[in-house]
């Protein structure tokens, strides 16, 4: 078989090429020919196909994502924003923190363990590539109905993959979510977040600069696993029988990644790197084209020098392989020997595969024959940009008109009691210990708070106690009812979760999980969610630092609920002043902060009791969210509160149950005169939290709330071993605990 070289491509313009099989459209293939002035070689076609995929190029989402830059609030903390491997924020004392959330949805459905494990591995390398030491991970997860056979197939493998990879790396898993809903049947969402820490001067960027500098590929050998991988797999809708294309899912080796992390950090410490990029989606195609595109010249690569696990791989397969645990560094010639010596010390394979040139082309050779000659920006950054048609779905009005407030309600205290037990014992509201106990949450010794706390918290500096808190949230039911408001509620909840632990919210990362962009209804949901999130970030002063878009999350014509997952990072000056969620002492006064209205659309109550989705989601008041956060942070810093827990899914009774069970203390509650007991317990009004106030601090705390204009109502006291809603019902904590903690073990073993 003749090697498809650049010369051969010029001489054979009419050769049929498998552009459609590689996921390209006819007009995209024609555009490649126009860029090159000839047909592409097989290797060039492979590169363009993976780099122009939906997953890598954001071709359907770019026009909406621009709002995150255009509406970005001014931020003194933002050091690196959208466009790099991850965003970076200043957290004080010369420290910078980088964080990002990404998806590995489609691979995790096909091969749950490896799909989830390599999702963790990939996001960790993104953080490492910024120059930071990874210090924690999180995992926002969505599955189909909890009792569905396929959920029992997918969930245990996903959880084992996340735990297996993260635990072997020695990274604590400090938070996340687990949500069950039939809409995720056949299309689970496996999102992964990583946090890293560095000094300001240690920030590294992905660029290949300096003519003559060497391109070094280091880490694992390149294999046949993951050829086309997530880049192709995540750019296509599943049909009823599974994906039409089944590229091999990547296979992870966490021990190799641990060596790669330590090796890379030592290379950084000795200032041996000009630019660096991890190899994730699109593999070498991505790393070489992005480094060259962001640099000052061109690049020449000798592809046959790439270390292989499988000697039979073709040049196209090597370029498309998404084998894990690999990095690409740009190194000055006089530092190459030292770079290679450090790699050898850590038992990491390292090979010089090319160099930076003074031209403007990415040139790749195979045994001396040129197989790629492209302008790198056209591969990495100048792919198609689609203005997809979008329209409000015809069913949206009827869905919103189907008000959850009209559903039958409990008639008396006995029915209220029964519905409380059903709610806290439902899969979504139940304890997730069966999952989180499989994760190491305290390895490295700097975990301050972890699941089920409102946000995970990590200590950064031992001497001063400086720390960061991170929370992720996203309610697809709210977003289905109103994607603009739903995205804002996701941000508001994560923002509130961070503040509830005493940290000041600083910045945002997001993973936007939606259906097919070729469906105008799904595209409308995406456009509205982007608009809502950008507007809310502007109001709250929290810039989006980066993230991920995952489209084509649907099986046949059935899309998932629009699910914008929002991560918020906050800073706390002294982690010893953090606020936990547990009621820890008898006699603490329970205060409800914020206003409770009759807001049941998309609520856990409507789902658990009536299997209903309709109406409008809770209203968002971003200024109220900002005020509530300020109160929570100030009260934590000044020692006015002993516990805090935000109110969200399940309303007051869910939050109260969690705080009581975590601390082992009960509570006596009095329903305010102006509230119906049902609304008091189950409403999901936003902008609310419960706090436990020591009696000695009550006057100081209520004065602060009064002066700042935040409604604060004393609703009870920490007391006994029951939850006693006076005049309505009493439930022993032991009964609540059994309902709350028995669910997942019964379902998944």
N, C-alpha and C positions, 0 to 999 in steps of 0.2 A: 504494500500500500504506500502510495506517494505521500510524503509529509506535506501537509498543507502550509507552505511557507508564504510569506508576503509576495514574493516573486510569482509563485504559482497562482496565487489569488488574482494578481494583475493579469496573468496570461489566460485565466479561465473564468471570465466574468459570468458565464451562464451556468455554472455548476449549481445544482439544486442543493439547498442547505436546510437543515432541520430547525428553522427559526421558530416555527409554531410549537414544535415539541419541546422547545426550551422556554416556552412561556411568552415569547415576543408576539406582538401584533404585526400585521403586514406593514402598517405605516411606520412602526418602530424599526423594522428591518430595513425599510427603504431609507429611513433617516440615517441609519448606521452607514449604509452605502454612500449616502450623500456626504457624510462627515469624512469618510475615508477616501472618497473619489474612486472607489472600487468596491468589489464585494469583500466582506471580512474573511479572514482565515478562520479555520475551525476554532483556534485558540481565542481569537478576537471575539468571535460570536459567543463563545462560552463566557468571556468576561462581561460583555455587554448584557447578556441575558440575565446573569445573576445580579449585576450592579444596577440594571434598570428594572429589576423586579420590584413589586410593591413594597416588600419588606425592606429593601435597601435604599430605594430612591425616593420613597414618599411621594410618588408621582400623582396620586389622587388627593393627598392631604396637604401638600405644600402650600397651596393657595389659602388654606384656612389656618395653618400653623403660623403663618407670618404675623398673625395678630399678637402672638406671645412676645414678639419683638417690638411691633409697632405700639402696643399698649403697655409695654413693660414699665413698671413704676421705677422711679429713681431709687437706687439702692447702694449705699456705701459699702455693703457687705459683699456684693457680687464681684468676684475676681475673674471668673471664666464663665461665660454664658453658653447659650445654645450654639451648637455647631462642632463642639469637641466631643471626645469620648464620654465626658461627664461634666456637669457644672461644678464650680468651686466657689465656696463662700468663706469669707473671713469671719472667724469666731472669736478673735481677740488673742492677745498675748503672743502674737506672731504665728498662731496656728491657723491653718486652713482645713476645711472639711469638704470632701467631694462626695456626691451621692447621686444615684440614678436608679430608675426602675425600668425594666424591660420585660418583654413577653417571650415565652417559649411554649405557646399554646398548642399549635398543631403537632409538633414533634412529641409533646407529652401525651397526646391522645393515642398516637400510634405506638409509642414505646414509653410508657409512663416513667419507669425508673430512669432511663438514660436521658429522656427528654427533659425531665425536671433537674436531674443532676447537672447536665451540661448547661442548663439555664443559669444555675448558680455559678458554674465555672466561668461562663461568658461574662456575666455582670461583674464578677470579681476582677477579671482581667481588664475590663473597661476602667475600673477604679485604679487598678495598678498602673495602667498606661498613663494616668494623669500625674504619676509620681508619688502616689500615696500608699501607705500601708493599709490594706483592708482591715477593718476592725469589727464589722458586724454585718449580718445579712437579715433580710426580712422576706416574707413570702405571702403576698396576697393571692388567694386561690378561690376559684369558682368551679363547682361541680354540678352535675345533674341532680335529679331527685335523690335524696339520701338512701332510699330503699330500692333504687333501680339497680339491676344486676351489673350494668356497665359502670356505674359509680363504684361498685364494689371491686370492679376490675381496675379502674383507673386510680382511685384515691390512694389505696395502700402503696402502690408503686410510686406515685408522685411524692408522697410523704417520705417514703424510704429513700428515694433519690435525693431529695432536698437534705434530709438528715444525714444520709451516708456521705454525700460530697462535702457539705458544710462542716460536719463533725470531723471528718478526716483532715480538712484544711485547718481545723482549730479555730473556726470563727463562730462566735455565738449567734444564734438566731433569736433576735430580741422582739420580734413582733410580726404582724401580718393579719390576715383575715382568712376565714373559711366560710364560704356561702354556698348553700345548696338551692338550686332552682331548676325545674324541668327545662328551662330555655337553654341551659348549658349542656343538655344531654348530647353526647356526640361531639361537643365542642367545649371542653373544659378550658378555663383560663388559668394558666400557670405563669404568674408574674413574679419577678425576682428583683429585689432591691439590695444594693450594697452601699456601705458607708466606709469611707477611707479618711485617714488623717495624715497631714504633712505640715511642714513649715512653709511659709509663703515662698521662700526661695527655691523650694523643691518642685514647684509645678513644672510639668513637662507637657509638650504639645505634639500632635501628630503632623510632622512636616519633615520633608527631606530637603535639607539645604546644604550648600557647600560642595562645589564641584570637586569630584575625586573622593568624597566621603563614601565609605563602604556601607552596603546594605547587608545586614546580618540577620538571617533567620535562625531563631533559637527556640528550644523547647522540644516537644515530641516530634517524632517522624510523621510525615504526611501519609495518610492511608486512604482507603476507599470508603471509610465511614463518613457519612455526611456529604457525599458529592451532591451539590445542588442544595442540600440540606434545608435549613430554615429559610434561605433566600427564596427558593422556589416553593417549598411546602407551605409557607405562610402567605403566599401570594395567590392562593386559589381556594375556591369554595370546595368543601367536602360534598360529594354526592351522597346519596342514601346508603351506599355500600362502603363509603370511605373515600379517601382522596384518589383521584385518577392518577396522579403522579405520586410515587412513593420513594423519593430519594432516601437513602439510608440515613437514619437518625444518628447523630454524632454519638460516639462512645467516650465517656469521660474517665480520667485517671486522676483522682484528687491528690494522690501522693506526688505525681509528676507536677501537678499545678503548685503544690506547696514548695517544691524545689524551685520552680520557675519564679514564684513570688520572692523567695529569699535571695535568689540569684539576681533578680531584677533590682531589688532594693539595694543590694551591695553595689551593683553597677551604677545606680543613681548616686549613691553616697560618694563614689569616686569620680563623679562628673564625667562619665565616659560616653554619654549619649547626647546627640544633637536633636534627634527626634525619635519617636517611638509610637508603634501602633500594635494593638493586639489583633490576632486573627480570629474573627468570629464569623458572622454571616458573610458569605461570599469569599471567605478564606484569603488566599494570596491575591486574588483579583481585587479585593477590597483594599488590603494592606498596601500593595504596591501602587495602585492608582490613587488612593487617598494621600499617601505620603508624597508622591510626586506632584499631585495636584496642589497641595498646600505648600509645597516647597518653592525654591527659587530657580530650579532648573528642570532637567529631565531625569530619566533613570534608565539604566541598562541592567537587565537581569539575565543570568544564565540559568535557565529553568532546570537543566539536567543536573545541576549541582544540589538540588533540593533533596535532603535525606528522606528516603521512602521506606514505608513498611511493606509496600507491595510494588515490586519492580515492574509489574505489568501495566501500571497506570500510564495512561496517555497524557500528553501535555495538557489537553483540555480538562481531564479529570484532576490533574494536580492543581490547576488554577481554580477549579470549582470546589475542591474538597474543603470541607469545614471541620477537618480533624481538629481536636481540641488541644489545649495546653501549648499554644504556639504564639510567639511574639516576633515582631520585626523591628529592628533598631537601625538607626543611621549613626555611624561611628566614624570619627576622624581617623585617617590611616595610622597615625602614630599611637593611637589608643586601641587599635584592633587586638594586638597581642595580649594586652591586659584584660580586655573584654573577654577574649576567648579563654584566658586562664581562669577567670572567675567562673565562667560557665563550666569549665572542666572540674573546678573545685566542687561545684554543686551537682556534678554528674548530669549536666544539661547539655544536650547536643547543640552545637552552634556552628554555622556555616556561612561564610561570605558568599552570597549569591549574586552580588551585583554592586553597582556604584552609581552615585549621583553624577549626571553629565551636565555639560553647559548648554545643552539643547532644550527643546520644549516638548520632547516626545517620550513616551514610555515604550521602550524597546525590549522585547523578550526573545531570547535565543534558545534553541534546542539543538544541542550538539553542533553548534556553529551556524545553524540555519535560523534566519530571522522568521519568527512565527507571529510576532505582535509588533505593530508600529502604529501607535495611536496617540492623539492628544489626551493626556490623562484626565483633564477636567471634563472631557466629554463622557468619560466612563464614570467618574466619581461624583461629579457635581452638576453636570449639564444634561441629565437625562430628561425624559419627557415630563411635562407639567400638564396635568389634565384639569380642566374646569368641568368636573363632572356635573351633569344636571342633577338638581335636587329639588324636592318638593315635599311639603308637609303631607304625610300620609292621609288618605281619605278616612281612615278609621280613627284618627287622633281625637276628633271632636267627640265621637261617641264614647271613646275610652274615658275622656275627661269628664263627660257628663254622667258616667256611671259612678256616682258619689259613694264612697265607702261610709260616709256618715249616715246613709239610709239603711245600713245593714242592721239586722236584729242585735240588740244589746242584752247583756245580762240584766235580769229583772231584780235581783236582790244580792245580798252579800254572799250567799251560798254559791250562786252562779259566778259571781266575781272571783271567788276563791278557786273554783274549778277551772276557770279560764286562765287565771294566773299560773296555775300548775301546768296547764297545757302549753302556755307560752314559754315558760322557762325550761320546759322539757321538750321543746321542739328542736329539730336538728340545728337550725340557724342560731337559736338563742342558747342552746345547751353549752356546757363546758367543752372546750376543745383540748382538754388535757391529754386525751388519748393521742392526739396529734403532737402537741407541743412537747410532751414528755419524751418524744423520740428525738428531739433536738437538744443539743447542748447549748444552754442559754447563758452559762456563766464562765466558759472557758476564756482564758486570758486575764480573768480577774478584774475586769473593768465594767462589767455589767451592773448597772445601778437599778434599773427596772426592766422587766421583760414580761411577756404574756402572763396573765391576761390584763396587765396594766393598760391604761389609756394610750401610752406611747412607750416605746423602748427607749432606754437612756443609757448612754455610755460615758464613762469618765475619760477625759482626754489627758488631763494633767494631774498627776498624783499630788503635787505640792499645793496647788491652788484649789483643786476640786472642779476646775472648768470641765463642762460636759456638754453633750448635745443629746437632744431627744428627737425621735423620728416616729411618725405615725402614717399609716396608709388607710385610706377609706374610699368607698365607692358603692353607691346603692343603685343597682341597675333597675330596680322597680321604680324608684323615683325618676330616673332618667327616661324610662319608658313613658311615664306619664307626661313629663316635660323635660326634654334633654337640656335646655338652657338652665332651668332651675336645678335639675338633678346634678349637673356638673358643679354648680355653685354650692350645693349642699355637700357634695363630696369634699370640696376644698374646706368648707366651713367646719365639717366634722373633724377632719385631720388637723386643722388649725386649732380647734377647741381641744382636741386630745393632747396636743403638744402643750398647750397652755395649762391644761388641768394638772400636769405633772410639775409645773413651775417654770417651764422653759419659754423663752420669748420666740415666737415663730419668725423665721427669717426668709425662707426660700422654698420653692416648690419643684418637684419632678412629677411627671405624669406618664401613665401608660393608658392609651386610649384604645379600648377594645370594642370594635364595632363589626357590623355585618358587611355585606358586599358593597364596595363603592359603586358598583354598576347598578345598584338598586337606588333609585332616586329617594326613596323613603329613608333608607339607611344613611344615605349621604346627607340628607337633611338633618337627621339626628346628630351626625358627626359635626356638621357645620354649626348647629345650635350649641352643642356642647363646647366646642372650641370658643365660640363667642362668649358663652356664659363664663367659662373658666378664665378667659383673658380679662373680661370685665371685672370679675371678682378679684383676681390677683392684683389688678390695678388699684382697686379700692382698698384692699387689705395691705398693700405695699409689699407683697411677696412675689418677686419675679420668678418666672419659670426658667429653670436653669438647663433643662434638657429633659429627655424622656424617650418615648417610643410610641409608635402607632401600630396597632395590630388590626388589620382589616380582613375581610373574607371569613369572619367567624360565624359561619352558618353551615347548616347541613341541608342540602337541597335548597328549597325556598324559605326555610325556617331560620331566621337569624336569632342570635342571642339578644337579650336586652342590651341596649346601649350601655356600656360599662366603663365610664371614665374613672380609672383608679388614680387617686391623687395622693402623693406623698409630700408631707410637710416636715421640714427640718427646723428645729429651734435650738437656741443656745441658753445654757444656764450657768451662771458664774460659779456656783458652788453646789455640787450634786448632793451634799449633805443636807441641803435645804429643800430637796425635791419633795413633792407631795404624792404619796401612794393613794390607791383607791380604797384600801381596806378600812372599815370601821374598827379601830383597835382598842377602844377604851369605853367602858360604861360611863354614861353621863354626858358624852359629847352631844352637842346640839346639832340637829340636822336642818340645814337651810336649803331651800330651793331657790336658785338664782335664775332670773329670766321670767318670761311670761308664758303661761300655758293656755293654749287655745284649742278648740276642737279641730284637730288636724289629724285625720286618719287615713288619708289617701296614700296608698303604697305601704301602709304600716305593717309591722309584724303581726299585730292583732288581726288585721283584715286577712292576712295570708294564712295564719295558723288556724283561726277559728272558722273562717268562711272560704278559704281558698279563692280569694277575691283580689283582683288588681283593677283599680279604677279610681276616678276622681283626680284631684290635684295633689301634688306633693306639698309638704309644709312650706310656708313662705320663708324667704331668706331676708334677713336684715343684717347686712354686712357690718354696718356701724355698731349694731348691738353685739355682733360677734367680736369685734375689735375691743369694745368696752369690757365684755365678759372676760376676754383673754387678759386684758390689763389688770382687772381685779384679781383673777386667779394667780397671775404671776406675782403681783404685789403682795397678796395674802400669803403666798408660799414663802417668798423672800423674807417677809417680816414676821413669820411664825404665827399668823393669825388662824390658820386652819391646819387640822391634822390629817384630813383626807379630802379628796375631790374625785368626782367621777362625772364625765359628761353624759348627757341624756341624748340618746339617738334611737337606734332600732329597739323596739320593745318599750320605749318610754320610761317613765319614772320607776315602775315596778321592776323592770329588768335591771336598771342601774342599781336600785336599792338591794335587790337580791344578790347581785354580784359583790357589792361592797360588804354586805352582811356575811356572806359565805366566805369571802376572802379573809375577813378579820375574825370570824367565829363569834360575832356578837349580833344579837337581834336588834329590832327597832320598833318603837311605838310611834305610829303616825296619826295625825289628825288631819282630816280632809278640810281644806279651806272652805269657808262658808260660800264663797263665790264660785266654787267648782263642783261639778257633778263627779261623784267618786270614780265612775268609769273613765271620764275624760282625764281626771287627775292621774289615774294609774297608767292609761294606755296611749294617751296623745303623744305624738312624736314632734311636737313643736321644736323648732331649732333654737339655737342661742340659749341653751339651758344647761345647768349643771347642778349637782347636789354637792354640798360640802359638809364636813363635820367640824364644828367650831368648839374649841374648849370654852367652858363657861367664863373663864378669866379673860377671854378675848372677844366675847360677844359684842360688847359695846363698841370697841374699836373697829371690829369688822363691820357691824351694821352702820356705823357712822360713815365709814369709807364708801360703802355701797350707796348710802343715802346722798352723800355729797356728790358722787359721780353719776347718780341717776340710774342705778341698776336695781330693778325690783329684787328684793330678797325677803322671802317669807320663811319664818320658822315653822317647820311642818312636823317636827318630832324630835325624838331623843334616842340615842343608842342605849339599848337596854334589853336584858334578858336573852332568851334563846328562841324567840319566835319573831316573825314579822306580824305585828298586830295593827291592822288598819281599824282604828276605833270606830265602833258602830257598824262595821262591815264584816270582818273575818279575822281569824288568826291562823297562821300556818307555822308549825315548828320548823326551825332551820333544818333539822334532820330530814324532814319530809321534802323540803325544798332541795336539799343537797342530793337526795336520791333521784328526784325528778331531773335535776340539772346535770348530774354527772354520769348517769347510767346510759345515756342515749347512744353516744358514739361507740363505746365498747360493745353494746348490744348489736349495733349495725355492722361493725368492722372487726370485731374480735378482740 
